[in-house]
Amino acid sequence: MARALITVPQDAKRGDVVEIRVLIAHPMETGFRVGADGRRVPRDILRRFTCRLDGEVVFAAELFPAVSANPYLAFPLRADRAGTLSFTWEGDGGFAQTETATLNVA
Amino acid sequence: MPMSLADRPDDPDLYRRGVLRAGGVLVALAVARPVLADANELKAAIAAYTGGRETKPGRVTIDVARLVDNGNAVPVTVRVESPMIAADHVRAIALFNERNPERDVARFALSERSGRAVVSTRIRLATSQQLVAIATMSDGTLWSGAVDVIVTLAACIEGEG
């Protein structure tokens, strides 16, 4: 399991737009670099990120090798209701990881 | 072809020439790459994404340092002017670059539930180049924004990823 950092503001009022920030530990190997043995290091990137609120997709991203190692994403969400946010990363080599966080709405 | 000690020409001048020639080929390869990836390729990548539909300049802003000292992790924020209501919101934002090995950087899917059309991430930049963001609105119109950045330490070529 890769280490993931998820920041969800906990003091949102109903209707506020909050910024959700996520970061996951991943090398995002581009497939363009040459290793010490002179061979190309095979590509190993995260290709897809999805954020769902109680199962409904609220944000998604498609990532390419031009995204930095340890991909960081910050995106907005209107806090209409409280619920469980799930964050899924999928990538090369069958990488899949899901984390959850609670969205509280005052 | 690598030369072993055994098949070194006897004449030291000839050997030196061979080594110089091999070095010249390496330099040419290193220089050729960024030149090949030019603005036309960027236009083609954008056209493939938009399906050739008209893209109007405006409404999209790319926030990025104009002078980047480390291309391995460049913070970028893309903002789109939009009320983000059910009738009028941003559906997608795609970010492209001019001179990395691949034209795509990232694509984001938003909805009226986003409330605001702002997305931030960190990207790699291989060299000084142009960044272009395309926003797709809920009514199907396309808007674009572009910015030029200067990179002093490149990603992809040197250093860790």
Contacts between the chains, C-beta under 8 A, distances in Angstrom:
chain1	res1	chain2	res2	distance
A	17	B	114	7.8
A	17	B	115	3.6
A	17	B	116	4.9
A	19	B	118	7.9
A	27	B	161	6.0
A	28	B	161	6.4
A	29	B	161	6.4
A	30	B	101	7.2
A	30	B	124	7.5
A	30	B	156	6.1
A	30	B	161	6.6
A	32	B	101	4.8
A	32	B	156	5.5
A	33	B	156	6.8
A	33	B	161	6.8
A	53	B	113	7.8
A	56	B	113	8.0
A	57	B	109	7.6
A	57	B	111	8.0
A	58	B	111	6.7
A	58	B	113	5.1
A	58	B	114	7.2
A	59	B	108	7.3
A	59	B	109	6.8
A	59	B	110	6.5
A	59	B	111	8.0
A	59	B	114	6.7
A	60	B	108	7.3
A	60	B	109	4.1
A	61	B	106	5.9
A	61	B	107	6.8
A	61	B	108	4.9
A	61	B	109	7.2
A	61	B	119	7.8
A	61	B	121	7.8
A	62	B	106	6.5
A	62	B	107	4.2
A	62	B	108	7.9
A	63	B	106	5.4
A	64	B	102	5.9
A	64	B	104	4.1
A	64	B	105	5.9
A	64	B	106	6.2
A	65	B	100	7.9
A	65	B	101	7.3
A	65	B	102	5.9
A	65	B	124	7.5
A	66	B	97	6.1
A	66	B	100	5.1
A	66	B	102	6.4
A	66	B	104	6.8
A	66	B	105	4.3
A	66	B	106	7.3
A	66	B	123	5.4
A	66	B	124	5.1
A	66	B	125	7.8
A	67	B	105	6.8
A	67	B	106	5.6
A	67	B	121	6.4
A	67	B	122	7.3
A	67	B	123	5.8
A	67	B	124	7.2
A	68	B	72	6.3
A	68	B	73	4.2
A	68	B	74	7.5
A	68	B	121	7.8
A	68	B	122	4.1
A	68	B	123	5.9
A	68	B	124	5.6
A	68	B	155	7.9
A	68	B	161	7.9
A	69	B	72	7.5
A	69	B	73	7.4
A	69	B	160	7.7
A	69	B	161	4.8
A	71	B	121	7.0
A	71	B	122	7.5
A	72	B	120	7.6
A	72	B	121	5.9
A	72	B	122	5.0
A	73	B	119	7.3
A	73	B	120	7.2
A	73	B	121	5.3
A	74	B	77	7.9
A	74	B	118	8.0
A	74	B	119	7.1
A	74	B	120	4.0
A	74	B	121	7.4
A	75	B	108	7.2
A	75	B	110	7.5
A	75	B	114	7.0
A	75	B	118	7.7
A	75	B	119	5.3
A	75	B	120	7.7
A	76	B	114	4.9
A	76	B	115	5.3
A	76	B	116	4.1
A	76	B	117	7.7
A	76	B	118	5.7
A	77	B	113	6.7
A	77	B	114	6.3
A	77	B	115	6.6
A	78	B	84	7.9
A	78	B	113	5.7
A	78	B	114	6.8
A	78	B	115	3.2
A	78	B	116	8.0
A	80	B	113	7.4
